[in-house]
């Protein structure tokens, strides 16, 4: 039997992207034990993993990172893993995986983010038709067991799904706001953020259609922005940052979630909640959830997708059409009557 270590340190949305690959590993009859190594800053995301997955954390941004790496390497070497799967594709993840385990599988140098990382790993050469990151990570998860003939075929896209039954008591009473649409204002970096005027226009149109708006936030900046937008009487601002279990319950009760390419978007989609996402600096084909009720609005500027965190000619989010986002809600409504 085989004991496997998955190295996927961060970030929120990227961990969700890796769920189909985790499903593949757990489904292998040869595998009897799966462990996951995560950056302690993103330990909260692993609360959605199946209970049989053993989670370990490493404080990569702590006060003593090298001391922490030595601790984790010593601890995990003692587990005697048969192989490690590096779903991160960074030098730090490949070094960690290789220090812990002799046999490591990871991204091919043609698509890896930091090419030196591929020098320490067995490369999983991608198929040209594997555009979405979920497909590319699935290939790493399958490479140790599939034949060359089987690997010649592209990995099918499989939407990330959270199978774990998560129960939590919401400390916020929202039943009187049904149906509600979640507005998540965060963007992880500035070039993903939608202009305030667009949020206001979408909010007003949805309110006129009988929907309630609930603003979801993850930090003080987003909370302040939500309160400022809600001065126009759009809806309700969550009074607290929700825990991961609370977020899962909250999203499952929501009519839809509108968000940028963020962890919140991918968590909601993985829970089966309808989503409307808007795309400018990051590539929709690679990053977006593609479930039946996941709708996308793209700006498609000549300069994008640029994958830049800052921009001197920031136009892509201004190009997002309000009507396209409202039409997404209408499509979700229509699907519920089919």
SERO-4910 file (N, C-alpha, C, O; in steps of 0.05 Angstrom, whole numbers):
BEGIN
 pado doro    nc1    nc2    nc3   cac1   cac2   cac3    cc1    cc2    cc3    oc1    oc2    oc3
  Unk    A     17    -24      0      0      0      0     18     25      0     41     24      7
  Unk    A      6     47     -8     22     72    -13     13     94      6    -11     99     11
  Unk    A     33    108     17     29    131     34     38    156     19     61    158     11
  Unk    A     19    175     16     24    198     -1     24    224     14      7    228     32
  Unk    A     42    242      7     43    269     18     36    289     -4     49    288    -25
  Unk    A     16    305      0     10    327    -19     22    353     -7     17    360     16
  Unk    A     37    367    -24     48    393    -15     33    414    -31     38    418    -55
  Unk    A     15    428    -17      1    450    -29     -2    471     -6    -20    469     10
  Unk    A     17    490     -6     20    508     16     -1    530     16    -11    538     38
  Unk    A     -7    540     -7    -25    563     -9    -35    565    -38    -28    548    -54
  Unk    A    -52    584    -44    -67    602    -27    -96    591    -26   -101    569    -33
  Unk    A   -114    608    -17   -142    600    -12   -153    587    -37   -161    563    -36
  Unk    A   -155    601    -59   -167    591    -84   -151    568    -96   -163    549   -107
  Unk    A   -125    569    -94   -108    548   -105   -112    521    -91   -111    500   -104
  Unk    A   -117    522    -65   -123    497    -51   -149    485    -60   -151    461    -63
  Unk    A   -169    503    -65   -195    493    -76   -190    480   -103   -202    460   -110
  Unk    A   -174    493   -120   -168    482   -147   -157    454   -146   -161    438   -164
  Unk    A   -144    447   -124   -130    421   -121   -149    399   -112   -141    376   -111
  Unk    A   -174    405   -105   -192    385    -95   -198    362   -114   -199    339   -105
  Unk    A   -202    367   -140   -206    344   -158   -182    325   -158   -185    301   -160
  Unk    A   -158    336   -156   -134    319   -155   -133    303   -130   -125    280   -130
  Unk    A   -141    315   -108   -143    301    -82   -163    278    -85   -158    256    -75
  Unk    A   -186    283    -98   -205    262   -102   -193    238   -117   -198    215   -111
  Unk    A   -176    245   -137   -163    224   -153   -145    207   -135   -145    182   -137
  Unk    A   -129    220   -118   -111    206   -101   -126    188    -82   -119    164    -78
  Unk    A   -147    199    -69   -162    183    -50   -176    159    -63   -182    139    -50
  Unk    A   -182    161    -89   -196    140   -103   -177    118   -112   -187     96   -120
  Unk    A   -151    122   -111   -132    101   -120   -132     78   -101   -128     82    -77
  Unk    A   -137     54   -110   -137     30    -92   -110     25    -79   -109     12    -58
  Unk    A    -89     35    -92    -62     30    -80    -56     48    -56    -39     42    -40
  Unk    A    -72     70    -54    -66     90    -33    -82     84     -8   -107     81     -9
  Unk    A    -69     82     14    -83     77     39    -80    100     60    -93     99     81
  Unk    A    -63    120     53    -60    142     72    -51    167     57    -33    166     41
  Unk    A    -65    189     62    -59    214     48    -55    236     69    -71    240     87
  Unk    A    -32    250     66    -26    273     84    -24    298     66    -20    296     42
  Unk    A    -28    322     79    -28    347     64    -11    367     80    -16    371    104
  Unk    A      8    380     67     24    401     81     16    428     71     16    433     46
  Unk    A      8    446     89     -3    472     82     12    494     98     21    489    121
  Unk    A     14    517     87     24    540    102      4    547    124    -20    547    119
  Unk    A     14    552    148     -4    557    171    -23    580    166    -44    580    178
  Unk    A    -16    599    149    -34    621    143    -59    612    129    -80    626    130
  Unk    A    -58    589    116    -81    579    101    -91    552    112   -105    537     99
  Unk    A    -85    547    137    -95    523    151   -125    523    151   -138    502    151
  Unk    A   -138    547    152   -167    548    154   -180    536    129   -202    525    132
  Unk    A   -167    537    106   -179    526     82   -181    496     83   -200    484     73
  Unk    A   -162    483     97   -162    454     98   -184    442    115   -187    418    117
  Unk    A   -200    459    128   -223    450    143   -244    437    125   -262    423    134
  Unk    A   -242    442     99   -261    430     80   -252    403     69   -267    390     55
  Unk    A   -227    395     75   -217    370     65   -231    346     78   -241    348    101
  Unk    A   -232    324     64   -244    300     76   -230    293    102   -206    297    105
  Unk    A   -245    282    122   -233    276    148   -210    256    148   -194    256    166
  Unk    A   -209    239    127   -187    219    127   -160    231    119   -140    218    122
  Unk    A   -160    256    110   -134    269    102   -121    281    127   -134    296    142
  Unk    A    -96    274    132    -81    284    155    -67    310    147    -51    310    128
  Unk    A    -73    331    161    -62    358    154    -39    365    172    -40    362    196
  Unk    A    -17    375    159      6    385    174      9    414    165      3    421    142
  Unk    A     19    431    182     24    459    175     52    468    180     65    458    198
  Unk    A     61    487    164     87    499    167     85    529    166     71    540    148
  Unk    A     97    543    185     96    572    186    117    585    168    139    592    178
  Unk    A    112    586    142    131    597    123    137    626    127    158    636    119
  Unk    A    118    641    139    122    670    143    124    676    173    119    699    181
  Unk    A    132    657    189    135    661    218    161    675    224    176    683    206
  Unk    A    167    677    250    191    691    259    216    675    253    238    687    248
  Unk    A    214    649    252    238    632    248    232    612    226    229    588    232
  Unk    A    230    620    201    221    602    180    240    578    175    231    556    171
  Unk    A    266    583    177    285    560    173    283    540    195    285    516    190
  Unk    A    280    550    220    277    532    242    251    516    239    249    492    245
  Unk    A    230    529    228    205    516    224    207    495    202    195    474    204
  Unk    A    222    501    181    226    482    159    240    457    170    233    434    163
  Unk    A    261    461    186    275    438    197    257    421    214    258    396    214
  Unk    A    240    434    230    221    419    247    202    402    230    198    378    236
  Unk    A    191    414    210    171    400    193    184    378    177    173    356    175
  Unk    A    208    383    167    222    362    151    228    338    169    224    315    161
  Unk    A    238    343    193    244    321    212    219    306    219    219    281    219
  Unk    A    197    320    224    172    308    232    161    290    209    152    268    214
  Unk    A    161    301    185    148    287    163    166    265    151    156    246    139
  Unk    A    192    268    153    210    246    145    204    220    160    205    198    150
  Unk    A    197    224    186    191    201    202    165    187    194    161    164    202
  Unk    A    149    200    177    125    187    167    130    166    145    114    149    139
  Unk    A    155    168    133    163    149    112    143    148     89    132    127     83
  Unk    A    139    171     76    121    172     53    133    157     29    158    157     25
  Unk    A    116    144     14    125    130    -10    130    149    -33    148    146    -49
  Unk    A    113    170    -34    117    191    -55    104    217    -46     86    217    -29
  Unk    A    113    238    -58    101    265    -52     92    277    -79    104    273   -100
  Unk    A     70    292    -77     59    306   -100     60    336    -94     47    346    -76
  Unk    A     76    350   -110     78    379   -107     58    393   -125     62    396   -149
  Unk    A     36    402   -113     15    416   -128     20    446   -129      4    461   -139
  Unk    A     43    456   -117     48    484   -115     64    495   -138     56    515   -150
  Unk    A     86    482   -145    102    490   -168    121    513   -162    128    529   -180
  Unk    A    129    516   -137    148    536   -129    173    523   -118    174    500   -111
  Unk    A    195    539   -118    220    528   -108    217    519    -79    227    497    -71
  Unk    A    203    535    -62    201    527    -34    185    502    -30    191    485    -13
  Unk    A    164    498    -47    148    473    -44    164    449    -54    162    427    -42
  Unk    A    179    452    -75    194    429    -86    217    422    -67    223    398    -63
  Unk    A    230    442    -55    251    436    -36    240    421    -12    251    401     -3
  Unk    A    217    431     -1    205    418     22    198    389     15    204    370     30
  Unk    A    185    385     -8    176    358    -16    200    340    -19    200    316    -11
  Unk    A    222    350    -32    245    333    -37    261    327    -11    272    306     -9
  Unk    A    261    345      8    274    340     33    259    319     50    271    304     65
  Unk    A    233    318     45    216    299     61    215    272     47    214    251     61
  Unk    A    215    272     21    210    247      6    229    244    -18    234    264    -31
  Unk    A    238    221    -23    257    217    -46    243    218    -73    255    227    -92
  Unk    A    218    210    -74    204    208    -99    182    230    -99    163    229    -84
  Unk    A    186    251   -117    168    274   -118    158    278   -146    174    277   -165
  Unk    A    132    282   -149    121    289   -175    110    317   -175     99    326   -155
  Unk    A    115    332   -198    106    359   -199    101    368   -227    100    352   -246
  Unk    A     98    395   -230     92    406   -257    116    404   -276    139    403   -267
  Unk    A    110    403   -301    131    403   -322    143    432   -324    129    451   -317
  Unk    A    167    434   -332    181    460   -333    167    479   -353    171    503   -351
  Unk    A    151    468   -372    138    485   -392    116    502   -380    108    522   -391
  Unk    A    105    494   -357     82    509   -345     88    516   -316     72    531   -304
  Unk    A    109    507   -304    114    512   -276    121    542   -272    132    555   -289
  Unk    A    113    553   -249    116    581   -243    146    588   -239    155    609   -248
  Unk    A    160    571   -225    189    576   -219    204    551   -230    204    530   -217
  Unk    A    217    555   -253    228    532   -267    248    515   -251    249    491   -254
  Unk    A    265    528   -234    284    511   -219    270    490   -202    282    470   -194
  Unk    A    244    495   -195    229    475   -179    227    448   -193    227    427   -180
  Unk    A    227    448   -220    223    423   -235    248    406   -234    247    382   -241
  Unk    A    271    418   -227    296    403   -227    296    381   -206    311    361   -208
  Unk    A    280    384   -185    281    366   -163    258    346   -163    253    331   -144
  Unk    A    242    346   -185    218    330   -185    215    315   -212    227    321   -232
  Unk    A    199    294   -211    191    280   -235    169    296   -249    148    300   -237
  Unk    A    174    305   -273    156    323   -287    132    309   -298    134    287   -309
  Unk    A    108    320   -294     84    310   -306     78    327   -330     65    348   -328
  Unk    A     86    317   -353     84    333   -378     55    338   -385     40    319   -388
  Unk    A     46    363   -388     18    369   -393      9    363   -422     26    363   -440
  Unk    A    -16    358   -425    -28    355   -451    -37    383   -461    -46    399   -444
  Unk    A    -34    389   -487    -42    416   -496    -70    424   -490    -77    447   -488
  Unk    A    -88    404   -487   -116    410   -482   -122    414   -453   -145    421   -445
  Unk    A   -102    412   -435   -106    416   -407   -101    446   -401    -79    454   -393
  Unk    A   -122    462   -404   -119    491   -401   -124    499   -372   -111    517   -361
  Unk    A   -144    487   -359   -151    495   -332   -132    483   -312   -122    461   -315
  Unk    A   -126    499   -291   -107    490   -271   -116    464   -257    -99    448   -249
  Unk    A   -142    460   -254   -152    436   -242   -144    411   -258   -138    390   -247
  Unk    A   -144    414   -285   -135    392   -302   -105    387   -298    -96    364   -297
  Unk    A    -89    408   -297    -60    405   -295    -52    392   -269    -33    376   -268
  Unk    A    -66    399   -247    -60    387   -222    -69    358   -221    -56    341   -209
  Unk    A    -91    352   -234   -100    324   -236    -79    307   -250    -76    284   -242
  Unk    A    -66    318   -269    -45    302   -283    -23    294   -264    -13    272   -264
  Unk    A    -14    313   -247      6    306   -227     -4    283   -209     11    265   -203
  Unk    A    -29    285   -201    -40    265   -183    -42    238   -196    -42    218   -182
  Unk    A    -45    237   -222    -48    211   -236    -22    199   -247    -20    175   -251
  Unk    A     -2    216   -251     23    207   -264     36    183   -250     46    166   -264
  Unk    A     37    182   -224     51    159   -212     39    132   -219     52    111   -216
  Unk    A     14    131   -227      0    106   -231     -8    100   -260    -13     76   -266
  Unk    A     -9    120   -277    -19    115   -304      4    108   -323     27    116   -319
  Unk    A     -2     92   -344     17     85   -364     22    108   -383      6    127   -383
  Unk    A     43    107   -399     48    128   -419     25    130   -438     18    152   -447
  Unk    A     13    107   -445    -10    108   -464    -33    123   -452    -46    138   -465
  Unk    A    -39    118   -426    -61    132   -413    -55    161   -409    -73    178   -411
  Unk    A    -30    168   -404    -22    196   -401    -22    211   -427    -20    236   -427
  Unk    A    -25    198   -449    -26    211   -475    -52    226   -479    -55    243   -496
  Unk    A    -72    218   -463    -99    231   -465   -101    254   -445    -89    252   -424
  Unk    A   -116    275   -452   -118    297   -434   -135    290   -409   -153    273   -411
  Unk    A   -128    302   -387   -145    298   -363   -171    314   -366   -170    337   -374
  Unk    A   -193    301   -361   -218    315   -363   -221    336   -342   -210    333   -320
  Unk    A   -235    358   -348   -240    378   -328   -260    367   -308   -281    356   -316
  Unk    A   -254    369   -283   -272    361   -262   -275    385   -243   -256    394   -231
  Unk    A   -299    394   -239   -304    418   -222   -296    411   -193   -304    389   -184
  Unk    A   -282    428   -179   -277    423   -151   -303    421   -135   -321    437   -139
  Unk    A   -304    401   -118   -327    397   -101   -319    390    -73   -300    375    -68
  Unk    A   -334    402    -54   -330    396    -26   -350    375    -17   -374    380    -17
  Unk    A   -340    351    -11   -358    329     -5   -363    327     25   -383    314     34
  Unk    A   -346    339     41   -349    338     70   -375    351     79   -382    372     70
  Unk    A   -388    337     98   -412    349    109   -404    368    131   -394    360    153
  Unk    A   -408    393    126   -399    414    145   -424    427    158   -441    437    144
  Unk    A   -424    426    184   -447    438    199   -436    460    217   -415    457    230
  Unk    A   -450    482    218   -442    504    235   -467    522    240   -485    523    223
  Unk    A   -467    534    263   -489    552    269   -481    580    261   -461    591    269
  Unk    A   -497    592    243   -492    620    235   -500    638    258   -522    637    268
  Unk    A   -481    655    266   -487    674    287   -502    699    278   -507    717    293
  Unk    A   -508    699    252   -522    721    240   -549    711    229   -550    691    214
  Unk    A   -571    725    236   -597    717    226   -602    729    198   -602    754    195
  Unk    A   -605    711    179   -608    721    151   -633    710    137   -639    718    114
  Unk    A   -649    694    151   -672    682    137   -692    702    127   -706    697    107
  Unk    A   -693    725    140   -712    746    131   -702    760    106   -716    778     95
  Unk    A   -678    753     97   -667    766     73   -668    749     48   -658    757     27
  Unk    A   -680    726     50   -682    708     27   -699    720      5   -720    732     10
  Unk    A   -691    716    -21   -666    704    -30   -644    725    -29   -648    748    -37
  Unk    A   -620    718    -20   -598    737    -19   -576    730    -39   -571    706    -44
  Unk    A   -564    751    -50   -541    748    -67   -517    760    -53   -518    782    -42
  Unk    A   -495    745    -52   -471    753    -38   -454    771    -56   -448    763    -78
  Unk    A   -446    794    -46   -426    810    -59   -400    807    -43   -399    815    -20
  Unk    A   -380    796    -56   -353    795    -43   -335    815    -56   -328    813    -80
  Unk    A   -327    836    -41   -313    858    -52   -283    854    -55   -270    869    -69
  Unk    A   -272    833    -43   -243    829    -43   -233    821    -70   -248    811    -87
  Unk    A   -208    826    -75   -196    819   -100   -168    807    -98   -156    801   -119
  Unk    A   -158    803    -74   -131    793    -68   -109    811    -78    -88    813    -65
  Unk    A   -113    825   -101    -96    848   -108   -113    868   -123   -134    861   -134
  Unk    A   -103    892   -125   -119    915   -133   -131    912   -161   -153    921   -166
  Unk    A   -116    899   -179   -126    897   -207   -150    879   -210   -161    878   -232
  Unk    A   -157    864   -189   -181    847   -191   -206    860   -180   -228    849   -182
  Unk    A   -203    884   -168   -225    897   -155   -243    912   -174   -234    926   -191
  Unk    A   -269    907   -171   -289    920   -187   -294    949   -177   -294    953   -153
  Unk    A   -298    968   -195   -304    995   -186   -329    997   -169   -348    982   -173
  Unk    A   -329   1015   -150   -353   1019   -133   -378   1024   -149   -399   1013   -142
  Unk    A   -376   1040   -170   -399   1047   -186   -412   1022   -198   -437   1021   -201
  Unk    A   -396   1002   -206   -407    978   -217   -422    962   -196   -444    952   -201
  Unk    A   -410    959   -173   -424    946   -151   -451    959   -145   -471    945   -141
  Unk    A   -451    985   -144   -475   1000   -138   -497    995   -160   -520    991   -153
  Unk    A   -488    996   -185   -508    992   -207   -519    964   -206   -543    960   -209
  Unk    A   -502    944   -202   -512    916   -200   -530    913   -176   -551    901   -178
  Unk    A   -522    924   -153   -538    922   -129   -566    934   -132   -585    923   -123
  Unk    A   -567    958   -144   -593    971   -148   -611    955   -166   -635    953   -161
  Unk    A   -600    944   -188   -616    929   -206   -627    903   -193   -650    895   -197
  Unk    A   -610    890   -178   -618    865   -165   -639    871   -143   -658    856   -139
  Unk    A   -635    893   -129   -654    901   -108   -682    906   -120   -702    898   -109
  Unk    A   -682    919   -144   -707    925   -158   -721    899   -167   -745    898   -170
  Unk    A   -705    878   -170   -716    852   -178   -724    835   -155   -733    812   -158
  Unk    A   -721    845   -130   -730    831   -107   -709    815    -92   -716    799    -74
  Unk    A   -684    818    -99   -662    804    -86   -651    821    -63   -651    846    -65
  Unk    A   -642    808    -42   -628    822    -21   -597    819    -25   -588    798    -35
  Unk    A   -583    840    -19   -554    839    -22   -542    835      6   -548    849     25
  Unk    A   -523    816      8   -508    812     33   -478    815     26   -468    800     10
  Unk    A   -465    834     39   -437    840     34   -420    821     52   -424    820     76
  Unk    A   -402    807     39   -384    789     53   -356    801     52   -348    810     31
  Unk    A   -342    800     74   -315    813     75   -296    795     91   -304    778    107
  Unk    A   -270    800     86   -249    784     99   -229    799    114   -212    788    129
  Unk    A   -229    826    111   -210    843    126   -222    870    131   -244    876    121
  Unk    A   -208    887    146   -219    913    154   -224    931    130   -243    946    130
  Unk    A   -206    930    110   -209    946     86   -235    939     71   -250    956     63
  Unk    A   -240    913     68   -264    904     54   -289    911     70   -310    918     59
  Unk    A   -287    908     97   -310    915    114   -317    944    111   -341    951    109
  Unk    A   -297    962    111   -302    990    109   -314    997     82   -333   1013     80
  Unk    A   -305    983     61   -316    988     34   -345    979     32   -362    992     20
  Unk    A   -350    956     45   -378    946     45   -397    965     59   -419    970     49
  Unk    A   -388    975     81   -405    994     96   -410   1020     81   -431   1031     81
  Unk    A   -389   1028     66   -392   1053     50   -412   1048     27   -428   1066     22
  Unk    A   -410   1026     14   -429   1020     -8   -457   1017      3   -476   1024    -10
  Unk    A   -459   1005     26   -485   1000     37   -499   1025     48   -522   1024     57
  Unk    A   -485   1047     48   -497   1073     55   -519   1080     35   -537   1097     41
  Unk    A   -519   1067     12   -539   1071     -8   -563   1053     -4   -582   1053    -21
  Unk    A   -564   1038     18   -587   1022     25   -590    997      8   -612    989      2
  Unk    A   -568    985     -1   -569    962    -18   -578    937     -3   -593    920    -14
  Unk    A   -569    934     21   -575    908     35   -563    907     63   -570    923     80
  Unk    A   -546    887     68   -537    880     94   -507    873     94   -498    858     77
  Unk    A   -492    884    113   -464    878    115   -460    858    138   -469    863    160
  Unk    A   -447    836    133   -442    817    154   -427    830    177   -408    844    172
  Unk    A   -436    827    202   -424    840    224   -397    828    233   -384    840    251
  Unk    A   -390    806    222   -365    793    230   -353    777    207   -367    770    187
  Unk    A   -328    771    209   -315    753    189   -323    725    197   -319    716    219
  Unk    A   -334    710    178   -343    683    183   -320    663    182   -301    666    167
  Unk    A   -322    643    199   -303    621    199   -308    604    174   -328    608    160
  Unk    A   -290    586    167   -293    569    144   -319    553    145   -334    552    126
  Unk    A   -325    539    168   -350    524    169   -374    543    166   -394    535    153
  Unk    A   -374    567    178   -396    585    175   -399    594    146   -421    597    136
  Unk    A   -376    599    132   -377    607    104   -391    585     88   -407    591     70
  Unk    A   -385    560     94   -396    538     78   -427    538     82   -441    535     62
  Unk    A   -436    541    106   -465    541    111   -478    566     98   -499    564     85
  Unk    A   -464    589    100   -474    614     89   -477    612     59   -497    620     48
  Unk    A   -457    601     45   -458    599     16   -478    579      7   -492    584    -14
  Unk    A   -481    557     21   -501    537     13   -529    548     15   -547    538      1
  Unk    A   -534    568     32   -560    580     34   -564    604     16   -586    615     14
  Unk    A   -543    612      2   -544    636    -15   -556    629    -43   -553    607    -52
  Unk    A   -569    649    -54   -579    645    -82   -556    645   -101   -556    629   -120
  Unk    A   -537    663    -97   -514    664   -115   -492    681   -102   -497    696    -83
  Unk    A   -468    678   -112   -445    694   -102   -432    708   -126   -427    696   -147
  Unk    A   -428    734   -123   -414    750   -143   -387    757   -132   -385    770   -111
  Unk    A   -366    750   -147   -339    755   -136   -318    754   -159   -324    745   -181
  Unk    A   -295    765   -153   -272    764   -171   -259    736   -168   -269    719   -154
  Unk    A   -236    733   -181   -221    709   -180   -207    707   -153   -184    715   -150
  Unk    A   -222    698   -133   -212    697   -106   -219    670    -93   -234    654   -104
  Unk    A   -208    665    -69   -215    641    -55   -244    638    -49   -256    616    -50
  Unk    A   -257    661    -43   -286    661    -37   -302    651    -61   -320    634    -58
  Unk    A   -295    660    -85   -308    650   -109   -306    620   -112   -326    606   -116
  Unk    A   -281    610   -109   -277    582   -113   -289    564    -91   -297    542    -97
  Unk    A   -289    574    -67   -302    560    -45   -332    557    -51   -344    536    -48
  Unk    A   -345    580    -58   -374    579    -64   -380    560    -86   -399    545    -85
  Unk    A   -364    561   -108   -369    543   -131   -366    514   -123   -381    497   -132
  Unk    A   -346    508   -106   -341    481    -98   -363    470    -80   -366    446    -77
  Unk    A   -378    488    -68   -401    480    -51   -426    477    -68   -447    469    -57
  Unk    A   -424    483    -94   -447    480   -111   -465    504   -112   -487    504   -124
  Unk    A   -456    527   -101   -471    552   -101   -467    565   -129   -444    566   -138
  Unk    A   -488    575   -142   -484    589   -167   -466    613   -163   -468    627   -143
  Unk    A   -449    618   -183   -430    641   -181   -431    657   -206   -436    647   -228
  Unk    A   -425    683   -203   -419    701   -225   -393    714   -219   -389    727   -199
  Unk    A   -374    709   -237   -347    720   -233   -339    739   -255   -349    736   -278
  Unk    A   -322    758   -249   -313    777   -270   -283    775   -273   -268    772   -253
  Unk    A   -274    777   -298   -247    770   -305   -234    792   -322   -245    802   -341
  Unk    A   -209    800   -313   -194    820   -327   -165    812   -327   -154    803   -348
  Unk    A   -150    816   -305   -122    810   -304   -114    781   -303    -92    773   -310
  Unk    A   -133    763   -295   -126    735   -293   -142    719   -314   -165    727   -321
  Unk    A   -131    697   -325   -144    683   -347   -167    665   -338   -164    648   -321
  Unk    A   -190    670   -350   -214    655   -343   -210    625   -349   -218    608   -333
  Unk    A   -199    620   -373   -197    592   -381   -180    576   -361   -187    552   -356
  Unk    A   -160    588   -350   -143    573   -331   -154    572   -303   -152    551   -290
  Unk    A   -166    594   -293   -172    596   -265   -202    592   -258   -208    585   -235
  Unk    A   -220    596   -276   -248    598   -269   -260    571   -262   -252    551   -273
  Unk    A   -280    571   -245   -297    547   -241   -315    544   -265   -325    564   -275
  Unk    A   -319    520   -274   -335    515   -298   -358    496   -293   -363    478   -310
  Unk    A   -371    499   -271   -395    483   -265   -418    494   -282   -416    515   -294
  Unk    A   -441    480   -281   -464    487   -298   -475    514   -289   -488    528   -305
  Unk    A   -472    522   -264   -483    547   -254   -462    567   -247   -466    584   -230
  Unk    A   -439    565   -260   -417    585   -257   -416    602   -282   -410    592   -304
  Unk    A   -423    627   -280   -424    645   -303   -401    666   -301   -394    675   -279
  Unk    A   -390    673   -324   -367    690   -325   -372    715   -341   -386    714   -362
  Unk    A   -361    737   -332   -363    763   -347   -334    772   -351   -319    776   -332
  Unk    A   -326    775   -377   -299    782   -383   -298    810   -396   -316    819   -409
  Unk    A   -275    823   -391   -271    849   -403   -255    847   -429   -260    862   -448
  Unk    A   -237    827   -430   -221    822   -454   -207    847   -466   -210    852   -490
  Unk    A   -192    862   -450   -176    884   -461   -153    874   -478   -145    851   -475
  Unk    A   -144    890   -496   -122    882   -513    -97    875   -497    -80    859   -506
  Unk    A    -94    887   -474    -70    883   -457    -73    859   -438    -54    855   -422
  Unk    A    -95    845   -438    -99    824   -418   -104    797   -430   -107    794   -454
  Unk    A   -104    777   -412    -99    778   -384    -69    781   -378    -52    766   -389
  Unk    A    -62    800   -361    -34    807   -356    -23    794   -331      1    792   -328
  Unk    A    -41    785   -313    -33    773   -287    -16    791   -271      3    783   -257
  Unk    A    -21    818   -272     -6    837   -257    -22    847   -233    -46    850   -234
  Unk    A     -7    852   -211    -20    861   -187    -24    892   -187    -42    902   -172
  Unk    A     -9    906   -203    -12    935   -206    -13    941   -235     -3    925   -252
  Unk    A    -23    965   -242    -26    972   -270    -26   1002   -273    -39   1016   -258
  Unk    A    -11   1012   -293    -11   1041   -299    -33   1049   -319    -37   1072   -325
  Unk    A    -46   1028   -331    -67   1034   -351    -91   1016   -344    -99    999   -360
  Unk    A   -101   1020   -319   -121   1001   -308   -148   1006   -321   -162   1025   -313
  Unk    A   -155    989   -340   -181    992   -354   -199    967   -353   -223    969   -357
  Unk    A   -187    944   -347   -202    919   -350   -226    917   -332   -247    908   -341
  Unk    A   -224    926   -307   -247    924   -289   -269    945   -296   -292    941   -291
  Unk    A   -260    968   -307   -279    988   -316   -296    978   -340   -317    989   -345
  Unk    A   -285    958   -354   -299    948   -378   -320    926   -371   -335    918   -389
  Unk    A   -321    918   -346   -341    897   -339   -369    909   -341   -374    930   -329
  Unk    A   -386    896   -355   -413    906   -361   -433    898   -339   -436    875   -332
  Unk    A   -446    918   -328   -466    913   -307   -488    895   -316   -496    876   -302
  Unk    A   -498    899   -340   -520    883   -351   -513    854   -353   -530    836   -350
  Unk    A   -487    848   -360   -479    821   -363   -480    806   -336   -486    782   -335
  Unk    A   -474    820   -314   -474    808   -288   -503    803   -279   -509    782   -268
  Unk    A   -521    822   -285   -549    819   -278   -561    796   -294   -577    781   -284
  Unk    A   -553    794   -320   -563    772   -336   -554    745   -326   -569    725   -329
  Unk    A   -531    744   -313   -522    720   -300   -542    711   -278   -548    687   -276
  Unk    A   -551    730   -262   -571    724   -242   -597    714   -255   -609    695   -244
  Unk    A   -605    726   -277   -629    717   -291   -626    689   -301   -645    673   -301
  Unk    A   -602    682   -311   -598    654   -320   -599    634   -297   -610    612   -300
  Unk    A   -589    642   -274   -590    624   -251   -620    620   -243   -628    598   -236
  Unk    A   -635    642   -243   -663    641   -237   -678    622   -256   -694    606   -248
  Unk    A   -671    625   -282   -685    609   -302   -678    579   -299   -695    562   -303
  Unk    A   -653    574   -291   -645    546   -288   -660    532   -266   -663    508   -266
  Unk    A   -669    547   -246   -683    536   -223   -712    529   -230   -725    515   -215
  Unk    A   -721    538   -253   -748    532   -262   -749    512   -285   -770    505   -296
  Unk    A   -725    502   -292   -724    483   -314   -733    455   -305   -733    436   -321
***
